[in-house]
Amino acid sequence: MHSPFIYGKIASGETFTNREWEQKRLSNNIASRINSVLISPRRWGKSSLVARVGHAIEKRDTSVRFCFLDLFNVRSEQEFYVQLTREVLRVSFSKWEERIESAKRLFKRITPKFSVGIDPVNDFSVTFDWEEVEKSADEILDLPETVSKKRNIQLVICLDEFQNVGYFNNPLMFQKKLRAHWQHHTHATYCLYGSKRHMMTELFEEKSMPFYKFGDVMFLEKIPETYWVPFITSGFKKTGKRIDENLAARIAQEMENHPYFVQQFAHAIWSNTNKNCNEGDYHSALNALLTQHGILFQREVDGLTNPQLNFLKALCNNITQFSAAETLHTYKLGTSGNINRIKQSLISKEVLDITPQRIEFIDPLFKVWFSTVYMKQ
């Protein structure tokens, strides 16, 4: 029997829940050819949202083609150009012969080299002479617009983990180059999203940065508990099992409505339930998850300094005034000026997500382990 809950991959179909407002806003942007920027911590469902919107639009309008690129492992301008070219050609032309012939016509000053694998439709690669690209990168950066015009289609270029362009050599110059071209594209549309909120916010909200006001910036929020409860209970029901609404609500509350971890915890409880989920099934599944991830969590805390660990302890104890003299003394946090340095270090380590409204653990399961296991040692 397949689990009704999914995590670690794109949520689609019945495993996708809510996001109606975000789907409508993103769809309207694409229809109006307005660029979009999605910002949220890792595993909040950005990729699933974009994939769902893309599937729905392509189903009703074959002239719109979504081109997905993941920049997670892309750390150079050269790699970026290769990925962009390959994916634009792949989604724009169905046959590999068309891709090669079209590339010859599309590129005037660059000569791309192709290699084809056993499955030529999906298994093909592109390489360039870097000296040629350095002189004529414009042709690659304008490729989405050029193809959109020539094919009479709308390419939607979806770039995941976009903040990684900040790791390129001379990243500011590269961003200026991208912006200089993409801001003039009227047929191709761009959807840029990333999981490091502080880096993405700087890229798109700082007036001094090239991508300032590039498009509609959407700060993705968690899915409210009111949506999780019917989603979880119906998931159990469809597979011949039962969980009452109170336990379903506690799953969402325990994982702080974090999409990835709610689905993970719901799956663990579902797997542990024979027919009717009870209190024992709930705690057994939670303890199993904590044990399963305990080694990784221990490694996480081993990489933190004492002030950072003490800050997390204060956070778990619901302290809000971190600069108060009593807090600084009780938790050995040093001076009040040290608080911002601790926060920034925990943000850069992707332990905490901090907004003007809240400070919270990025991984709610780690928070549970930290407060119930580590702090009790």
HUGI-V279987 format. One record per residue. N is the residue number from 0. SS is DSSP state (alpha for helix, beta for strand, coil for the rest). BURIAL is 1 if it has 9 or more other C-alpha atoms within 8 Angstrom, else 0. Layout:
N	SS	BURIAL
N	SS	BURIAL
//
This chain:
0	coil	0
1	coil	0
2	coil	1
3	coil	1
4	coil	1
5	coil	1
6	coil	1
7	coil	0
8	coil	0
9	coil	0
10	coil	1
11	coil	0
12	alpha	0
13	alpha	0
14	alpha	1
15	coil	0
16	coil	0
17	coil	0
18	coil	0
19	alpha	0
20	alpha	0
21	alpha	0
22	alpha	1
23	alpha	0
24	alpha	0
25	alpha	1
26	alpha	1
27	alpha	0
28	alpha	1
29	alpha	1
30	alpha	0
31	coil	0
32	coil	1
33	coil	1
34	coil	1
35	beta	1
36	beta	1
37	beta	1
38	beta	1
39	coil	1
40	coil	1
41	coil	1
42	coil	1
43	coil	1
44	coil	1
45	alpha	1
46	alpha	0
47	alpha	1
48	alpha	1
49	alpha	1
50	alpha	1
51	alpha	1
52	alpha	1
53	alpha	1
54	alpha	0
55	alpha	0
56	alpha	1
57	alpha	1
58	alpha	0
59	alpha	0
60	coil	0
61	coil	0
62	coil	0
63	beta	1
64	beta	1
65	beta	1
66	beta	1
67	beta	1
68	beta	1
69	beta	1
70	coil	1
71	coil	0
72	coil	0
73	coil	1
74	coil	1
75	coil	1
76	alpha	1
77	alpha	0
78	alpha	1
79	alpha	1
80	alpha	1
81	alpha	1
82	alpha	1
83	alpha	1
84	alpha	1
85	alpha	1
86	alpha	1
87	alpha	1
88	alpha	1
89	alpha	1
90	alpha	1
91	alpha	1
92	coil	1
93	coil	1
94	coil	0
95	alpha	1
96	alpha	0
97	alpha	1
98	alpha	1
99	alpha	1
100	alpha	0
101	alpha	0
102	alpha	1
103	alpha	1
104	alpha	0
105	alpha	1
106	coil	1
107	coil	0
108	coil	0
109	coil	1
110	coil	1
111	coil	1
112	beta	0
113	beta	1
114	beta	0
115	beta	1
116	coil	0
117	coil	0
118	coil	0
119	coil	1
120	coil	1
121	coil	0
122	coil	1
123	beta	1
124	beta	0
125	beta	1
126	beta	0
127	coil	1
128	coil	1
129	alpha	0
130	alpha	0
131	alpha	1
132	alpha	1
133	alpha	0
134	alpha	0
135	alpha	1
136	coil	0
137	alpha	0
138	alpha	1
139	alpha	1
140	alpha	1
141	coil	1
142	alpha	1
143	alpha	1
144	alpha	1
145	alpha	1
146	alpha	1
147	alpha	1
148	alpha	1
149	alpha	0
150	alpha	0
151	coil	0
152	coil	1
153	beta	1
154	beta	1
155	beta	1
156	beta	1
157	beta	1
158	beta	1
159	beta	1
160	coil	1
161	alpha	1
162	alpha	1
163	alpha	1
164	alpha	1
165	alpha	0
166	alpha	0
167	coil	1
168	coil	0
169	coil	0
170	alpha	1
171	alpha	1
172	alpha	0
173	alpha	1
174	alpha	1
175	alpha	1
176	alpha	0
177	alpha	1
178	alpha	1
179	alpha	0
180	alpha	1
181	alpha	1
182	coil	0
183	coil	0
184	coil	1
185	coil	0
186	coil	1
187	coil	1
188	beta	1
189	beta	1
190	beta	1
191	beta	1
192	beta	1
193	beta	1
194	coil	1
195	coil	1
196	alpha	1
197	alpha	0
198	alpha	0
199	alpha	1
200	alpha	1
201	alpha	1
202	alpha	1
203	alpha	1
204	alpha	1
205	coil	1
206	coil	0
207	coil	0
208	coil	1
209	coil	1
210	coil	1
211	coil	1
212	coil	0
213	coil	1
214	coil	0
215	beta	1
216	beta	1
217	beta	0
218	beta	0
219	coil	1
220	coil	0
221	coil	0
222	coil	1
223	coil	0
224	alpha	1
225	alpha	0
226	alpha	1
227	alpha	1
228	alpha	1
229	alpha	1
230	alpha	1
231	alpha	1
232	alpha	1
233	alpha	0
234	alpha	1
235	alpha	1
236	alpha	1
237	alpha	0
238	coil	1
239	coil	0
240	coil	1
241	beta	1
242	coil	1
243	coil	0
244	alpha	1
245	alpha	0
246	alpha	1
247	alpha	1
248	alpha	1
249	alpha	0
250	alpha	1
251	alpha	1
252	alpha	1
253	alpha	0
254	coil	1
255	coil	0
256	coil	1
257	coil	1
258	alpha	1
259	alpha	1
260	alpha	1
261	alpha	1
262	alpha	1
263	alpha	1
264	alpha	1
265	alpha	1
266	alpha	1
267	alpha	1
268	alpha	1
269	alpha	1
270	alpha	0
271	alpha	1
272	coil	1
273	coil	0
274	coil	0
275	beta	0
276	coil	1
277	coil	0
278	alpha	0
279	alpha	0
280	alpha	1
281	alpha	1
282	alpha	0
283	alpha	1
284	alpha	1
285	alpha	1
286	alpha	0
287	alpha	0
288	alpha	1
289	alpha	1
290	alpha	0
291	alpha	0
292	alpha	0
293	alpha	1
294	alpha	0
295	alpha	0
296	alpha	1
297	alpha	0
298	alpha	0
299	alpha	0
300	alpha	0
301	alpha	0
302	coil	0
303	coil	0
304	coil	0
305	alpha	0
306	alpha	1
307	alpha	1
308	alpha	1
309	alpha	1
310	alpha	1
311	alpha	0
312	alpha	1
313	alpha	1
314	alpha	1
315	alpha	1
316	coil	0
317	coil	0
318	coil	1
319	coil	0
320	coil	0
321	coil	1
322	coil	1
323	coil	0
324	alpha	0
325	alpha	0
326	alpha	1
327	alpha	1
328	alpha	1
329	alpha	0
330	coil	1
331	coil	1
332	coil	1
333	coil	0
334	coil	0
335	coil	1
336	alpha	0
337	alpha	1
338	alpha	1
339	alpha	0
340	alpha	0
341	alpha	1
342	alpha	1
343	alpha	0
344	alpha	0
345	alpha	1
346	alpha	1
347	alpha	0
348	coil	0
349	coil	1
350	coil	1
351	beta	1
352	beta	1
353	beta	1
354	coil	0
355	coil	0
356	coil	0
357	coil	0
358	beta	0
359	beta	0
360	beta	1
361	coil	1
362	coil	0
363	alpha	1
364	alpha	1
365	alpha	1
366	alpha	1
367	alpha	1
368	alpha	1
369	alpha	1
370	alpha	1
371	alpha	0
372	coil	1
373	alpha	0
374	alpha	0
375	alpha	0
376	coil	0
//
